[in-house]
């Protein structure tokens, strides 16, 4: 699985890579201000801002995984696998 990713900063010859992850219900565009700050403070860095793999219905937001409130660590780990594979 691949994730939709927004690129910012030095894309030709970066000296470092920064990955910014949005919160639940947000998207890569919500991280634009943070990306600008990182670009300014770390000018030789490539900044990757992926959208989570789960599009939320009725909005432009995404989630990284389905929350599981059953208390099962195995189910939570299973729910996180698509995000981990994409990253």
C-alpha positions in Angstrom: 0.0 0.0 0.0 1.3 3.5 -0.8 0.1 6.7 0.9 -0.7 10.0 -0.8 2.2 12.2 0.2 2.8 16.0 0.0 6.5 17.0 -0.5 8.0 20.2 0.9 11.5 21.6 1.3 14.6 20.4 -0.5 13.6 17.7 -2.9 16.7 17.5 -5.1 19.6 16.7 -2.6 18.2 16.7 0.9 20.6 16.1 3.8 17.8 14.8 6.0 14.2 13.7 5.9 11.4 14.8 8.2 8.0 13.0 8.2 5.1 14.9 9.6 2.0 12.9 10.6 -1.4 14.6 10.9 -3.9 13.9 13.7 -7.1 11.9 13.4 -9.6 13.6 11.0 -7.0 15.9 9.5 -5.1 15.7 6.2 -1.6 16.6 4.9 -2.8 20.2 4.1 -3.4 20.8 7.8 0.4 20.4 8.3 1.3 23.2 5.9 2.3 25.7 8.6 4.4 23.1 10.5 6.1 22.2 7.2 6.9 25.9 6.6 8.5 26.1 10.0 10.6 22.9 9.4 11.6 24.2 6.0 12.9 27.4 7.5 14.6 25.8 10.5 16.0 22.8 8.5 16.6 24.2 5.0 18.4 21.1 3.6 15.6 18.8 4.6 13.0 17.0 2.6 9.6 17.1 4.4 7.1 14.3 3.7 3.5 14.7 4.8 1.5 11.6 4.1 -2.3 11.3 4.4 -3.5 8.5 6.6 -4.8 5.4 4.7 -8.4 5.7 5.9 -10.5 8.4 4.3 -13.2 9.6 6.5 -16.7 9.9 5.0 -18.2 13.3 4.7 -15.0 15.3 5.1 -11.5 15.8 3.7 -9.9 14.1 6.7 -8.1 10.8 7.2 -7.3 8.4 10.0 -4.2 6.3 10.5 -6.1 3.3 11.9 -9.5 2.3 13.3 -9.6 2.7 17.0 -10.4 -0.4 19.0 -11.8 0.2 22.5 -12.2 -3.5 23.3 -8.9 -3.5 25.1 -7.3 -6.1 22.8 -3.7 -5.2 22.0 -3.8 -7.7 19.1 -6.8 -6.0 17.5 -5.3 -2.6 17.8 -2.0 -3.9 16.2 -4.1 -5.4 13.4 -5.9 -2.1 12.9 -2.6 -0.2 12.6 -1.0 -2.5 10.0 -2.2 -0.6 6.9 -0.7 2.6 8.2 2.6 0.9 9.1 2.8 -0.8 5.7 2.3 2.6 4.0 4.8 4.4 6.1 
